Amino acid sequence: MEACLLASSSSYSLGNTKSLSRSCSRTYPHIIFVSGKGRSGNRWTRLSVTSSFRQTAVENSTFDIVVVGAGIIGLTVARRFLMTTNLSVAVVDAGVPCSGATGAVVFVGNDIYSVDDYMALLGQGYIWMTHKTPGSETWDLCNRSKELWEDLVDELRFHGMDPLQELGWKKTGSLLIGRTPEESEMLASRVKLLSEADLRAEFLCAGSLVAEEPSLQVGRDWSAAFVPDDCQIDAKLAVDFIEKGNRSSGLHGRYKEFFHEPVISLVRSDYGGEVVGVQTSKNILYCEQALVVATGAWSGSLIQDIFKGLKISFSVPVIPRKGYLIILENFQKMQLNHGIMEFGYVDHQIISRSSNLSASGVSECEKLSISMTATTDATGNLLLGSSRQFIGFDNGMDESIVNCILDRAQQFFPALRDLPRQDMLRSRKIRIGFRPYMHDGKPIIGPVPGLPKMVLAAGHEGGGLTMALGTAEMVVDMVLNNVPKVDPTPYSLQGRMVRLDKRFK
C-alpha cells in the first residue's frame, strides 16, 4: 500500500444548517492515497479518510452515471438519463436537494432554518424570456429549455394531471418595466427582437401598463416589454415531481440517492488517470460511463479540493453570489397579475454601500446589486427581490439589505408604502441562497479536459430553473455522443478555466 498525507476540505453543499452558524463551508481532516483494484480488475487510486474522520464503514457501489449535486441541475440531469436511457444513476450530495441557489436557508425573525425545515418556502421559480436577448450565447439554451418545460406540461395534461398542482405551473406572463425615455426606447427594441425570434411580445405604453398591472404606480415615461407566455413554477413542487419520477426508477434498481454524504475524493484508474468514481464519507461510488459534477456555487471549491491530492489542478471560476428573497405571507394589500421586474434586472447594475452590519465583520465597501422583482405565488404570498452580492458563503442575514429590497419595491407599489414597516416585519420570511456565478454570464457545461469521463454543469446563476431541462439534455447528448439539439460550444470549458497541470496534454 502506497500512502502520502495531505489535507483537504469540501464546501459544496450546506447540509444541515439549522444553527446560528454564519458559514457554509465544511472542512474534512486528513486523507491519504491508497492504491488497489477496481471491479473490472483495473488498478485505481483513491483518497481515503484517516481515523480522525468519523464515518461508517465504506461500501462500494457501481452505477453507469454518478451525479454529484442534488440541485435542480443535478436532479434534472439524473432524470434525463433515467427517462431516455436504460442506464443506472446515483445522485450524491453533502446535504439535501436544492439547498444552494434554489433555497439554502430561511430566516423566520432572527432564527435561521435549513431547507429541511422550510421546504414549503423552497422558492418561486420563473421561466421568463422577457429579459433574455435573442442572438446571445445563452438564448438557444434558454429557449430550448423552455420548450422542454412546455413539453412536460403538455405531457402532464395528456395524462390527466394538472400542471398547477404538480409543478405550480402558471402562465402569468412577465413584464420588464422601464421608467425613463431611454429605457422605453431599449424596451421597444427588445420587443422587436423577441418578436423576430417567434415569441409573442408586446410593447406597453404607460396607459396599457396600468391596465395590465393596476397595483403599479405608473409614471408618464413608464413602459414595459410584455411576454404573455412566460410562466411561473413552484420550485418545491418541481423538485418533488422530479424526485418522485427518479425514485420510481429506483424500484427497478436503476436509481439511488446518497444524501448527507459529502464527496471527499475522486477515484481514478492508474491506466491514463481515468476517473472511475468518487469516494464519499460513507461509500465509494463507481461510474462506468460518466461522473457529472453539478454542485452549483460550490463547484469551483469542490473541484479544487478533490484535485489537490492528485497533483492536477483546475481553476473553475464559479463563485457564489448571495441573494435574498422576501416572502410576505398571505399578503392581501395587492395581488399581481404578472411576474414583474425592473429594467435594471437585465444586468443587475452594481452599486456600492458601506457595510457595517456584515456578518463576516468586513468593514470595507461591498458591492451590492438591488433590482426589483415581484410575483404572487399560488398561495397568495408576495415575493419580493432581488439582491446579488459577492460575500462568499456567508449565510447570515443583513437587515440593511432587506430594507434596500423593500425600499426599492416601494418605488413601484404604493400599497407597500402605506403598510407600516413593523407589520411587514411580522409577516415576512427571508430566503437566502447562493447563485453560481460565472463572470461571462454563461454556464459551464462540458467534459473536463484530460478527464473525458468527468462532465461539469454549473454556473447558471439565477437561471437554473429556466435552463435546467436544456442543460440536462445537453449533458446526456454529450455522454452518449448524440447530435446536440443546441450548440454546446459557448458553454465549453475550453478557454474558461485554467488547467495548472500539464501531464495530460
Secondary structure, DSSP 8 states (H G I E B T S, - for coil): ----EEEEEE-S------SS--B--EEEEEEEEEEEE-TTS-EEEEEEE-TTS-----EEEEEEEEEE--SHHHHHHHHHHHHHS---EEEEESS-TT-SSS--EEEETTEEEETTTTGGGS-EEEE--TT--TTSTTHHHHHHHHHHHHHHHHHHHHTT--HHHHH--B---EEEEE-SHHHHHHHHHHHHHHHHTT---EEE-HHHHHHH-TTS---TT-EEEEETT-EEEEHHHHHHHHHHHHHHHHTTTSEEEEET--EEEEEEETTTT-EEEEEESSEEEEEEEEEEE--GGGHHHHHHHHHHTTT--EE---EEEEEEEEEETT--S---SSEEEEGGGGTT--EEE--SS-TT---S-EEEEEEEEEEE-TTS-EEEEEEEE--TTB----HHHHHHHHHHHHTT-HHHHSS-HHHHHHHEEEEEEEEEE-TTS--EEEEETTEEEEEEEE--GGGHHHHHHHHHHHHHHHHHT---SS--GGG-STTTSEE---TT-
